Amino acid sequence: MSYGELCTRFYDLDKPHAPELALEWFSARLPQGRILEPMCGSGRFLLPLLQQGRSVDGLDASEAMLRACSARLAAAGIAHASPWRAEDYARCRLWLQGLDSLALPVTDYAAAFIPSSSFCLLADPAPALRRLAAHLAPGGLLLLEFEPPHEAPAPPAETTRTVHKGAEQIRLVMRHEYDAQARVEHYFNQYELKRSGRVVQTETETLRLQCYSPQELRALLEANGFADAGIEHAGFGWCASATRYMLV
Ligand SMILES: C[S@@+](CC[C@H](N)C(=O)[O-])C[C@H]1O[C@@H](n2cnc3c(N)ncnc32)[C@H](O)[C@@H]1O
């Protein structure tokens, strides 16, 4: 289980807002028209873009993350349609789906964007890119942030962090390993929710993050429905842009 309930609660207390530089970078490049944010999580990028007046749909495979996203939008007064809110509102729809098997009724998005290196979580990125291309209008833009391979091998490490809300605290013990040969980061995470000092819920998750060199990512994009792939180091991280070139 990944991005479950405790992970979502920890994430929202730990990272409540989108990093400013990243938000600016994506916002400045997104065209007018309907936009899709695959792997949107609990909506820390989605909300400010909607508040700018844009039309943005969010998509995520985690029910916990998408419920938190729906709650975040509702708290900000943003009407939206989701698997749990039947309201048919044109400016934002939330989809509970995996990117790998994406099948939406909308297939003419002007752009899609995937921040926070979430793209690197995909175990099989080629079919996901082809499904994504099939949901963009011809010439539609894809923007994504990715993680490059580490320059030096890193020994396994363990870190512990705790976040608080009222009488509750959530502790995350994160074990991190880097496989330098496969260029894969592995995370073994354990969450523990304490209420008034007593452990009331626990959750474990494993995450696998594939790192890409700029050349590899360009080739991956261009082999799976995208053209004109450009790669840049954008201050906050490495980013790629490409346009959809064919029906797949
Ligand atoms: C690191 S979070 C980032 C969320 C958001 N972009 C942000 O910056 O806050 C990664 C998200 O990707 C989602 N995810 C992972 N694999 C997925 C897949 N195959 N299809 C759709 N969503 C996926 C997770 O559920 C999680 O919400």
The ligand as an SDF file (V2000), in Angstrom:
LIG
                    3D

 27 29  0  0  0  0  0  0  0  0999 V2000
    4.8310   12.5190   -4.3140 C   0  0  0  0  0  0  0  0  0  0  0  0
    3.0620   12.5230   -4.4740 S   0  0  0  0  0  0  0  0  0  0  0  0
    2.9470   14.0680   -5.3040 C   0  0  0  0  0  0  0  0  0  0  0  0
    1.6020   14.6770   -5.3500 C   0  0  0  0  0  0  0  0  0  0  0  0
    1.5450   16.1220   -5.8800 C   0  0  0  0  0  0  0  0  0  0  0  0
    2.0340   16.2110   -7.2390 N   0  0  0  0  0  0  0  0  0  0  0  0
    2.3100   17.0550   -4.9800 C   0  0  0  0  0  0  0  0  0  0  0  0
    3.3220   17.6120   -5.3860 O   0  0  0  0  0  0  0  0  0  0  0  0
    1.8960   17.2490   -3.8500 O   0  0  0  0  0  0  0  0  0  0  0  0
    2.8650   11.3030   -5.7500 C   0  0  0  0  0  0  0  0  0  0  0  0
    1.4120   10.9800   -6.1060 C   0  0  0  0  0  0  0  0  0  0  0  0
    1.4160   10.0800   -7.2390 O   0  0  0  0  0  0  0  0  0  0  0  0
    0.3450    9.1600   -7.0790 C   0  0  0  0  0  0  0  0  0  0  0  0
    0.5970    7.9840   -7.9160 N   0  0  0  0  0  0  0  0  0  0  0  0
    1.6080    7.0720   -7.7840 C   0  0  0  0  0  0  0  0  0  0  0  0
    1.5550    6.1650   -8.7770 N   0  0  0  0  0  0  0  0  0  0  0  0
    0.4860    6.5100   -9.5560 C   0  0  0  0  0  0  0  0  0  0  0  0
   -0.0810    5.9690  -10.7520 C   0  0  0  0  0  0  0  0  0  0  0  0
    0.4440    4.9010  -11.3360 N   0  0  0  0  0  0  0  0  0  0  0  0
   -1.1690    6.5790  -11.2800 N   0  0  0  0  0  0  0  0  0  0  0  0
   -1.7080    7.6880  -10.6870 C   0  0  0  0  0  0  0  0  0  0  0  0
   -1.2140    8.2440   -9.5580 N   0  0  0  0  0  0  0  0  0  0  0  0
   -0.1340    7.6740   -8.9960 C   0  0  0  0  0  0  0  0  0  0  0  0
    0.3290    8.8700   -5.5960 C   0  0  0  0  0  0  0  0  0  0  0  0
   -0.8990    8.3210   -5.1680 O   0  0  0  0  0  0  0  0  0  0  0  0
    0.6480   10.2450   -5.0150 C   0  0  0  0  0  0  0  0  0  0  0  0
   -0.5320   10.9620   -4.7020 O   0  0  0  0  0  0  0  0  0  0  0  0
  1  2  1  0
  2  3  1  0
  2 10  1  0
  3  4  1  0
  4  5  1  0
  5  6  1  0
  5  7  1  0
  7  8  2  0
  7  9  1  0
 10 11  1  0
 11 12  1  0
 11 26  1  0
 12 13  1  0
 13 14  1  0
 13 24  1  0
 14 15  1  0
 14 23  1  0
 15 16  2  0
 16 17  1  0
 17 18  1  0
 17 23  2  0
 18 19  1  0
 18 20  2  0
 20 21  1  0
 21 22  2  0
 22 23  1  0
 24 25  1  0
 24 26  1  0
 26 27  1  0
M  CHG  2   2   1   9  -1
M  END
$$$$
